[in-house]
Amino acid sequence: MLARLLPVLTGCLIFGFAGPVAAAQGTVIWKNQDCGFFILQTSRGYGLFEWVAGGALRDGDLIEGEVNAKGTLQLYNRTADLPVTAYATGRSPKRTEVEKDIPSRCR
């Protein structure tokens, strides 16, 4: 019995026990369609993003992808079933800190 399990156990040790990795997620909690900025609440806090391309966002939309990364990001609006390209402009554990980075023309 152990002889049959040895190749399986060896594979698990070499390749790891990890299954499919779930994409990070965030929820749209604020947006300004006129200037293209939005805030996502993620497991790490809050992020301010500038919309670049894709479908329009609504409050409550679930966004998947590398929401905690920097720069231009290819995200996916799971709620609307549409791709979204956005530029991450700021992050903070506190919403009020991210809100300070919203351009004045968007407030």
MARBA-3410 file (N, C-alpha, C, O; in Angstrom, 1 decimal):
107
0.8,-1.2,0.0,0.0,0.0,0.0,0.9,1.3,0.0,0.6,2.2,-0.8 ~ 1.9,1.3,0.9,2.8,2.4,0.9,3.5,2.6,-0.4,3.8,3.7,-0.8 ~ 3.9,1.5,-1.0,4.6,1.6,-2.3,3.7,2.3,-3.3,4.3,3.0,-4.2 ~ 2.4,2.1,-3.3,1.6,2.7,-4.3,1.4,4.2,-4.0,1.2,5.0,-4.9 ~ 1.4,4.6,-2.7,1.3,6.0,-2.3,2.5,6.8,-2.5,2.5,8.1,-2.5
3.7,6.2,-2.5,5.0,6.9,-2.6,5.0,7.8,-3.8,5.5,9.0,-3.6 ~ 4.7,7.5,-5.0,4.7,8.4,-6.1,3.8,9.6,-5.9,4.1,10.7,-6.3 ~ 2.6,9.4,-5.3,1.7,10.5,-5.1,2.3,11.4,-4.0,2.2,12.6,-4.2 ~ 2.8,10.9,-2.9,3.4,11.7,-1.9,4.6,12.5,-2.4,4.8,13.6,-2.0 ~ 5.4,11.8,-3.2,6.6,12.5,-3.8,6.1,13.7,-4.6,6.7,14.8,-4.6
5.1,13.5,-5.5,4.6,14.5,-6.3,4.1,15.7,-5.5,4.3,16.9,-5.8 ~ 3.4,15.4,-4.4,2.9,16.5,-3.5,4.0,17.3,-2.9,3.9,18.5,-2.8 ~ 5.1,16.6,-2.5,6.2,17.3,-1.9,6.9,18.1,-3.0,7.4,19.3,-2.6 ~ 7.0,17.7,-4.2,7.8,18.4,-5.2,6.9,19.6,-5.7,7.4,20.7,-5.8 ~ 5.7,19.3,-6.0,4.8,20.3,-6.7,3.9,21.0,-5.7,3.3,22.0,-6.1
3.9,20.6,-4.4,3.1,21.3,-3.4,1.7,20.7,-3.4,1.2,20.0,-4.3 ~ 1.0,21.1,-2.4,-0.4,20.7,-2.2,-1.4,21.7,-2.7,-2.6,21.5,-2.6 ~ -0.9,22.8,-3.3,-1.8,23.9,-3.7,-2.7,23.5,-4.8,-2.4,22.8,-5.8 ~ -4.0,23.9,-4.6,-5.0,23.7,-5.7,-5.0,25.0,-6.5,-4.0,25.7,-6.4 ~ -6.0,25.2,-7.2,-6.1,26.4,-8.0,-6.1,27.6,-7.1,-6.8,27.7,-6.1
-5.4,28.6,-7.5,-5.3,29.9,-6.7,-6.4,30.8,-7.1,-6.6,31.1,-8.3 ~ -7.2,31.2,-6.1,-8.3,32.1,-6.4,-7.7,33.5,-6.6,-6.8,33.9,-6.0 ~ -8.3,34.3,-7.6,-7.9,35.6,-7.8,-8.3,36.5,-6.6,-9.3,36.3,-6.0 ~ -7.5,37.5,-6.4,-7.8,38.5,-5.4,-9.1,39.2,-5.8,-9.4,39.4,-7.0 ~ -9.8,39.7,-4.8,-11.1,40.4,-5.1,-11.2,41.7,-4.4,-10.6,41.9,-3.3
-12.0,42.6,-5.0,-12.3,43.8,-4.3,-13.8,44.2,-4.7,-14.3,43.8,-5.8 ~ -14.4,45.0,-3.9,-15.7,45.5,-4.2,-15.7,47.0,-4.4,-15.1,47.7,-3.6 ~ -16.4,47.5,-5.4,-16.5,48.9,-5.7,-17.3,49.5,-4.6,-18.5,49.2,-4.5 ~ -16.7,50.5,-3.9,-17.5,51.2,-2.8,-17.7,52.6,-3.1,-18.5,53.3,-2.5 ~ -17.0,53.2,-4.2,-17.1,54.5,-4.6,-16.6,54.6,-6.0,-15.7,54.0,-6.4
-17.3,55.5,-6.8,-16.8,55.7,-8.2,-17.4,57.0,-8.6,-18.4,57.5,-8.2 ~ -16.6,57.6,-9.6,-17.1,58.8,-10.2,-16.9,58.6,-11.7,-15.8,58.6,-12.2 ~ -18.0,58.3,-12.4,-17.9,58.0,-13.8,-17.4,59.1,-14.7,-16.8,58.9,-15.7 ~ -17.7,60.4,-14.2,-17.2,61.5,-15.0,-15.7,61.7,-15.1,-15.2,62.1,-16.1 ~ -15.0,61.4,-14.0,-13.6,61.5,-14.1,-12.8,60.2,-14.1,-11.6,60.1,-14.3
-13.6,59.1,-13.9,-13.0,57.7,-14.1,-12.2,57.2,-12.9,-11.5,56.2,-13.1 ~ -12.4,57.7,-11.7,-11.8,57.1,-10.6,-12.8,56.3,-9.8,-14.0,56.5,-9.8 ~ -12.2,55.2,-9.1,-13.1,54.4,-8.2,-12.2,53.8,-7.1,-11.0,53.8,-7.2 ~ -12.9,53.5,-6.0,-12.3,52.9,-4.8,-12.8,51.4,-4.7,-14.0,51.2,-4.8 ~ -11.8,50.5,-4.5,-12.1,49.1,-4.2,-11.8,48.9,-2.7,-10.8,49.3,-2.2
-12.7,48.1,-2.1,-12.4,47.6,-0.7,-11.9,46.2,-0.9,-12.6,45.3,-1.5 ~ -10.7,45.9,-0.5,-10.1,44.5,-0.6,-9.8,43.9,0.8,-10.0,44.6,1.8 ~ -9.3,42.7,0.7,-8.9,42.1,2.0,-7.7,42.8,2.7,-7.5,42.6,3.9 ~ -7.0,43.6,1.9,-5.9,44.4,2.5,-6.2,45.8,2.8,-5.3,46.6,3.2 ~ -7.4,46.2,2.6,-7.8,47.6,2.8,-8.5,48.2,1.6,-9.4,47.7,1.1
-8.0,49.4,1.2,-8.7,50.2,0.2,-7.7,50.5,-0.9,-6.5,50.8,-0.6 ~ -8.2,50.6,-2.1,-7.3,51.0,-3.3,-8.1,52.0,-4.1,-9.2,51.9,-4.4 ~ -7.3,53.0,-4.6,-7.8,54.0,-5.5,-7.3,53.7,-6.9,-6.1,53.5,-7.1 ~ -8.2,53.6,-7.9,-7.9,53.2,-9.2,-8.4,54.3,-10.2,-9.5,54.9,-10.0 ~ -7.7,54.4,-11.3,-8.2,55.2,-12.4,-8.6,54.3,-13.5,-7.8,53.5,-14.0
-9.9,54.4,-13.9,-10.4,53.5,-15.0,-9.7,53.9,-16.3,-9.6,55.0,-16.6 ~ -9.3,52.8,-17.1,-8.7,53.0,-18.3,-9.5,52.5,-19.5,-9.7,53.2,-20.5 ~ -10.1,51.3,-19.3,-10.9,50.8,-20.4,-11.8,49.7,-19.8,-11.6,49.1,-18.7 ~ -12.9,49.4,-20.6,-13.8,48.3,-20.1,-15.2,48.8,-19.8,-15.5,50.0,-20.0 ~ -16.0,47.9,-19.2,-17.3,48.3,-18.9,-17.4,49.3,-17.7,-16.5,49.4,-16.9
-18.5,50.0,-17.7,-18.8,50.9,-16.6,-18.9,50.2,-15.3,-19.4,49.0,-15.3 ~ -18.5,50.8,-14.2,-18.6,50.2,-12.9,-19.7,50.7,-12.1,-20.2,51.9,-12.3 ~ -20.3,49.9,-11.2,-21.3,50.3,-10.3,-20.9,50.0,-8.9,-20.2,49.0,-8.6 ~ -21.5,50.7,-8.0,-21.3,50.4,-6.5,-21.7,49.0,-6.3,-22.8,48.5,-6.7 ~ -20.8,48.2,-5.6,-21.1,46.8,-5.2,-20.6,45.8,-6.2,-20.6,44.6,-5.9
-20.1,46.3,-7.4,-19.5,45.3,-8.4,-18.3,44.6,-7.7,-17.5,45.2,-7.0 ~ -18.2,43.3,-8.0,-17.1,42.5,-7.5,-16.1,42.4,-8.6,-16.3,42.0,-9.7 ~ -14.9,42.9,-8.3,-13.8,43.0,-9.2,-12.7,42.0,-8.8,-12.3,41.9,-7.7 ~ -12.2,41.2,-9.8,-11.2,40.2,-9.6,-10.0,40.5,-10.4,-10.0,41.1,-11.4 ~ -8.9,39.9,-9.8,-7.6,40.1,-10.5,-6.5,40.5,-9.4,-6.7,40.3,-8.2
-5.5,41.1,-9.9,-4.4,41.5,-9.0,-4.7,42.9,-8.4,-4.0,43.8,-8.6 ~ -5.8,42.9,-7.7,-6.3,44.2,-7.1,-5.3,44.8,-6.1,-5.5,46.0,-5.8 ~ -4.4,44.1,-5.6,-3.4,44.6,-4.7,-2.1,44.9,-5.3,-1.1,45.3,-4.6 ~ -2.0,44.8,-6.6,-0.7,45.1,-7.4,-0.7,46.6,-7.7,-1.6,47.4,-7.4 ~ 0.5,47.0,-8.3,0.7,48.4,-8.7,0.6,48.5,-10.2,0.8,47.5,-10.9
0.4,49.8,-10.7,0.5,50.0,-12.1,-0.8,49.7,-12.9,-1.9,49.7,-12.3 ~ -0.7,49.5,-14.2,-1.8,49.2,-15.0,-2.2,47.8,-14.8,-1.3,46.9,-15.0 ~ -3.5,47.5,-14.6,-3.9,46.2,-14.2,-5.0,45.7,-15.1,-5.9,46.5,-15.5 ~ -5.0,44.4,-15.5,-6.1,43.8,-16.2,-6.9,43.1,-15.2,-6.6,42.1,-14.7 ~ -8.1,43.7,-15.0,-9.0,43.1,-14.0,-10.3,42.6,-14.6,-10.4,42.7,-15.8
-11.1,42.0,-13.8,-12.4,41.4,-14.4,-13.5,41.7,-13.5,-13.5,41.5,-12.3 ~ -14.5,42.4,-14.0,-15.8,42.7,-13.3,-16.6,41.4,-13.3,-17.3,41.2,-14.3 ~ -16.6,40.7,-12.2,-17.3,39.4,-12.1,-18.8,39.7,-12.1,-19.6,38.9,-12.7 ~ -19.3,40.8,-11.5,-20.7,41.1,-11.5,-21.3,41.4,-12.9,-22.3,40.9,-13.2 ~ -20.6,42.2,-13.7,-21.0,42.5,-15.0,-20.5,41.6,-16.1,-20.9,41.7,-17.2
-19.6,40.7,-15.7,-19.0,39.7,-16.7,-18.3,40.4,-17.8,-18.5,40.1,-19.0 ~ -17.4,41.4,-17.4,-16.7,42.2,-18.4,-15.3,42.5,-17.9,-15.0,42.6,-16.7 ~ -14.3,42.6,-18.8,-12.9,42.9,-18.5,-12.9,44.4,-18.1,-13.7,45.2,-18.7 ~ -11.9,44.8,-17.3,-11.7,46.2,-16.9,-10.2,46.4,-16.9,-9.5,45.6,-16.3 ~ -9.7,47.5,-17.5,-8.3,47.9,-17.3,-8.3,49.1,-16.4,-9.1,50.1,-16.7
-7.5,49.1,-15.4,-7.4,50.2,-14.5,-6.0,50.5,-14.1,-5.1,49.6,-14.1 ~ -5.7,51.7,-13.6,-4.4,52.0,-13.1,-4.5,52.3,-11.6,-5.3,53.1,-11.1 ~ -3.7,51.5,-10.8,-3.7,51.6,-9.4,-3.0,52.9,-9.0,-1.8,53.0,-9.3 ~ -3.6,53.8,-8.3,-3.0,55.1,-7.9,-2.6,55.2,-6.5,-1.8,56.0,-6.1 ~ -3.2,54.4,-5.6,-3.0,54.5,-4.2,-3.6,53.4,-3.4,-4.7,52.9,-3.8
-3.0,53.1,-2.2,-3.6,52.1,-1.3,-3.4,52.5,0.1,-2.5,53.2,0.5 ~ -4.3,52.0,1.0,-4.2,52.3,2.4,-5.1,51.3,3.2,-6.1,50.9,2.6 ~ -4.8,51.0,4.4,-5.7,50.2,5.2,-6.9,51.1,5.6,-8.0,50.5,6.0 ~ -6.8,52.4,5.5,-7.9,53.3,5.9,-8.5,54.0,4.6,-7.8,54.5,3.8 ~ -9.8,53.9,4.6,-10.5,54.5,3.5,-10.3,56.0,3.4,-10.1,56.6,2.3
-10.2,56.7,4.5,-10.0,58.1,4.5,-8.7,58.5,3.9,-8.6,59.6,3.3 ~ -7.7,57.7,4.1,-6.4,58.0,3.5,-6.4,57.9,2.0,-5.8,58.7,1.3 ~ -7.1,56.9,1.5,-7.3,56.7,0.0,-8.1,57.9,-0.6,-7.8,58.4,-1.7 ~ -9.1,58.3,0.1,-10.0,59.4,-0.3,-9.2,60.7,-0.5,-9.6,61.5,-1.3 ~ -8.1,60.9,0.3,-7.3,62.1,0.2,-6.6,62.2,-1.2,-6.3,63.3,-1.6
-6.4,61.0,-1.9,-5.7,61.0,-3.1,-6.7,61.2,-4.3,-6.2,61.2,-5.5 ~ -8.0,61.3,-4.1,-8.9,61.5,-5.2,-8.7,62.9,-5.7,-8.7,63.9,-4.9 ~ -8.5,63.0,-7.0,-8.3,64.4,-7.6,-9.4,65.3,-7.2,-10.6,64.9,-7.2 ~ -9.1,66.6,-7.0,-10.2,67.5,-6.6,-11.3,67.7,-7.6,-12.4,67.9,-7.2 ~ -11.0,67.5,-8.9,-12.1,67.6,-9.9,-13.1,66.4,-9.8,-14.1,66.5,-10.4
-12.8,65.4,-9.0,-13.6,64.2,-8.9,-14.5,64.2,-7.6,-15.3,63.4,-7.5 ~ -14.2,65.2,-6.7,-14.9,65.2,-5.5,-16.3,65.7,-5.5,-17.0,65.8,-4.5
END
